[in-house]
């Protein structure tokens, strides 16, 4: 992040309106402002606006250029030695400064200050300064604005392959809105395509002009909107059945949607016949929940699908500290939910994560400052419990590559890494974390291990930062003693690789499970899709 006097930015606006099962794309660019194609989806007459913003487009106001009386018609200067114009220093009417280089006069008295890295929590901004980002810090950066804030989303696993590196990129997401009225909410299935590198990354690769022009295409959005009664607190896609989506509403209900047809129409339009499309439109239950659970006594924010192959299980937790487990033999509507809840937390269950390896084990984080490990085969209480933080534990993540590593984030702005091998039932109350970081200045709102690197983790906070960390990095004390600037940069731990800013009130982040290094974040003012110019993949 660079503090500069930022010019007014232009915007590239892409709007896509879809009826169920259609596959129309839309791409628009506006030089003098956003051009929007708008229509409604499922809800009647509301407008839906999806916008990609271009951070590089600058708009300049026209300025009158006066002809200098000291210029000949051919543009050459015509100064007499005794009539050289002077640059007068402010506050000193008697002092004149004259600059001359050969036959050219240095007329520009404005000295531009060099850009400097702005350190959150250390540096302050003047009234005439605002933060601007350095595009060379990103391999890719795109910004997407939605009609209503979407404070929860999930990246959908697709059929385009794993470990994708080649640009332009394509990805799929499911999002849930927080509208001003309950009946205006919706969940949106998104396809983001033509996601190119940033121009700075292209220039650094020394691409040819033809390649540059080819890579400068606008991103494209396709979307399907599904009506949703109530604001969406959390939403997750099943890793084994990507079209199966679970949402937790702010009215306490938990819904399951089967969006397999919509997802197929986006991923493989040629595989959808006209007969299939007609049948989908004529189905009165299409795009409605296939199952709804009303057993939670209040709203909740904790939900997670089991990632273990062959396991179709869902866990949901509410603000009364109760956890319910869902089971199904297949993705049909034949779901069963345990009527007897797992209880033991004295505060709200803020987050849940299933074990990446064990089908019956999950972990919960609570506002009672504790973390608990549970086994669904026994309801006599948790298997392990320890006080993880001094304030609410908001989020937790289980390392999918190293099954004994957990990370938790708290209201006090800290996050910790836990080694389950060091946690036992006798010492759980006083166990120490493997790592403990207090960099962030606001509550931790989301935390997730990287999909392709077991030591990399990303964290978001209410201080409007998304950070990327490599926990395998160790401080070089000898180098630090030799570094004269170490005192100035002491605010940055050595494990901190990258700081992403520019969003307000970041709520959730996810690494893309199939595209190494790509991160998506959502906030009150929209989504960012970016790939830092650092190595975060094995």
Beta strands, then each sheet from edge to edge (+ up, - down):
strand 1: 2-4
strand 2: 51-53
strand 3: 87-88
strand 4: 96-97
strand 5: 100-101
strand 6: 104-105
strand 7: 130-132
strand 8: 138-145
strand 9: 152-155
strand 10: 169-176
strand 11: 186-195
strand 12: 220-227
strand 13: 232-237
strand 14: 244-249
strand 15: 254-258
strand 16: 291-293
strand 17: 302-305
strand 18: 313-317
strand 19: 323-328
strand 20: 335-337
strand 21: 349-354
strand 22: 361-366
strand 23: 370-375
strand 24: 384-387
strand 25: 393-398
strand 26: 405-410
strand 27: 415-419
strand 28: 435-437
strand 29: 444-449
strand 30: 456-461
strand 31: 466-470
strand 32: 496-500
strand 33: 506-511
strand 34: 518-523
strand 35: 526-532
sheet 1: 1+ 7-
sheet 2: 2+ 8- 35+ 34- 33+
sheet 3: 3+ 4-
sheet 4: 5+ 6-
sheet 5: 9+ 10- 11+ 12-
sheet 6: 13+ 14- 15+ 16-
sheet 7: 17+ 18- 19+ 20-
sheet 8: 21+ 22- 23+ 24-
sheet 9: 25+ 26- 27+ 28-
sheet 10: 29+ 30- 31+ 32-
end
